[in-house]
């Protein structure tokens, strides 16, 4: 489980420093695969429930959602956009937030819970940083998906998994978020241009 947590954390942190927006779907796939492995190992005793939750994570978060996001990014004007501005100040803030996030998990009862809490807090902190440093719609959508993956990781701390209807609802929310966001990102801007005087272009005031 420690290896899966480390993979999840790497898939959260590495793209913030070195990733372009076009690579975000691949990192989300890695997060989903790690999340599926963690959840299955944590709740393997609940076989039917664990398999259903595993299928939801793999189908929605590792296949459908990244595919929709990748299609939208290909239609977007800036696929080479950085997920986060490439400057030392933003990097220093990101590093500080990740360190503080793991301090938040330090008081946990055991090392596994401490690492999981740290990964959850770090994911939320990175998502908030992405929202704060970029106004680009693709980046903001990726940040929201980071937060939803953090919620899924938090579930692994519970002694019993959430009921199956909750998993279904979360999967639908995740899928709805990426579907609407991808549609907004990939749709051309059809709003009419307006000149400085407030009149539509091509019209005489």
SVG drawing of the C-alpha trace seen along z (x, -y; Angstrom):
<svg xmlns="http://www.w3.org/2000/svg" viewBox="-27 -55 40 66">
<polyline fill="none" stroke="black" stroke-width="0.4" points="0.0,0.0 2.9,-2.3 4.1,-1.9 0.6,-2.8 0.4,-5.9 3.8,-7.0 2.7,-6.5 -0.5,-8.6 1.6,-11.4 4.1,-11.4 1.2,-11.7 -0.1,-14.7 3.1,-16.6 5.3,-15.9 3.0,-17.4 2.7,-20.7 6.4,-21.3 7.1,-19.8 3.8,-19.0 2.0,-20.6 -1.7,-20.6 -1.7,-18.0 -0.1,-15.5 -2.7,-16.0 -5.0,-13.1 -2.1,-10.7 -1.3,-11.8 -5.0,-11.5 -4.9,-7.9 -2.0,-7.2 -3.8,-8.7 -6.8,-6.6 -4.8,-3.4 -3.1,-4.1 -6.4,-5.0 -7.9,-1.7 -5.0,0.3 -5.1,-1.5 -8.9,-1.0 -8.8,2.7 -6.0,3.5 -7.7,1.6 -11.2,3.1 -10.3,6.4 -12.4,8.3 -15.6,6.7 -15.2,8.6 -18.4,7.6 -18.3,4.0 -14.6,3.7 -14.9,5.0 -17.8,2.6 -15.8,-0.3 -12.7,0.8 -14.8,1.0 -16.1,-2.5 -12.7,-4.0 -11.1,-2.2 -14.0,-2.8 -14.8,-6.4 -11.5,-7.9 -9.0,-5.9 -10.7,-5.5 -13.7,-7.7 -12.8,-11.0 -9.2,-11.2 -10.4,-10.4 -12.9,-13.2 -10.3,-15.6 -7.8,-14.6 -10.3,-15.3 -11.1,-18.7 -7.4,-19.7 -6.7,-18.7 -9.4,-21.1 -8.2,-23.9 -6.0,-26.7 -3.2,-26.1 -2.2,-22.4 1.3,-23.5 0.1,-25.5 2.0,-24.8 -0.2,-23.5 1.4,-26.0 3.6,-29.0 7.2,-28.0 8.9,-30.4 10.8,-30.0 8.2,-31.7 5.4,-29.4 7.6,-26.4 8.7,-27.5 5.0,-28.0 4.2,-24.5 7.0,-22.9 6.0,-24.7 2.4,-23.6 3.4,-19.9 5.6,-20.0 2.9,-21.6 0.4,-19.1 2.5,-16.2 2.9,-18.0 -0.9,-17.9 -0.8,-14.1 2.0,-13.7 -0.2,-13.3 -2.0,-10.2 -1.9,-7.0 0.3,-5.0 2.6,-5.6 0.1,-4.4 -2.6,-6.8 0.0,-9.6 1.2,-9.0 -2.4,-8.8 -3.5,-12.0 -0.4,-13.7 -1.2,-12.7 -4.8,-13.8 -3.7,-17.2 -1.0,-17.6 -3.5,-16.9 -6.0,-19.4 -3.2,-22.0 -1.9,-21.5 -5.4,-21.7 -6.0,-25.0 -2.6,-26.3 -3.5,-25.5 -6.8,-27.3 -5.0,-30.3 -2.2,-30.6 -4.0,-29.9 -7.2,-31.2 -7.0,-28.8 -10.1,-26.6 -8.2,-23.3 -6.0,-23.9 -9.0,-24.7 -10.8,-21.5 -7.7,-19.5 -7.6,-21.1 -11.2,-20.1 -10.5,-16.5 -7.5,-16.5 -9.8,-17.4 -12.2,-14.7 -9.4,-12.1 -8.3,-13.4 -11.8,-12.7 -11.6,-9.2 -8.2,-8.7 -9.7,-9.9 -12.2,-7.1 -9.4,-4.6 -8.9,-5.9 -12.4,-4.7 -12.7,-1.4 -15.6,-0.5 -16.0,-1.6 -18.8,-4.0 -22.1,-2.4 -22.3,-1.4 -24.9,-4.1 -22.4,-6.7 -19.7,-5.3 -22.2,-5.5 -23.1,-9.1 -19.4,-10.1 -18.7,-8.4 -21.5,-10.3 -20.4,-13.6 -16.9,-13.0 -18.1,-12.0 -20.5,-14.9 -17.7,-17.4 -15.3,-16.3 -18.0,-16.0 -19.3,-19.5 -15.8,-21.0 -14.5,-19.3 -17.5,-20.5 -16.8,-24.1 -13.1,-23.8 -13.5,-22.3 -16.3,-24.4 -15.4,-27.4 -16.1,-30.8 -19.4,-31.8 -20.0,-35.0 -20.1,-38.0 -17.2,-40.4 -18.0,-43.8 -16.1,-47.0 -15.0,-49.5 -18.2,-51.5 -20.4,-48.5 -21.8,-48.1 -21.5,-44.7 -18.9,-44.6 -20.3,-45.3 -23.0,-47.5 -23.2,-51.2 -23.9,-52.9"/>
</svg>
